[in-house]
């Protein structure tokens, strides 16, 4: 990604997983890893080989995440 270095992105994902008290990741969807959370705030990473664009499958994957992890 020419706009946001992947190293910066990795640090942000690590900080978010720490903040949300996430455990080890597990495969979830194509290109995605789900990190379950002890406090009910799971994190999903979607790492694709493209550049700074939204991959075609991302919107459906985002919807699936929110449906599966709806807050009461």
Secondary structure, DSSP 8 states (H G I E B T S, - for coil): --SS-HHHHHHHHHHHHHHTTEEEEEE-STTEEEEEETTS--EEEE--SS-SS--TTHHHHHHHHHHHT---
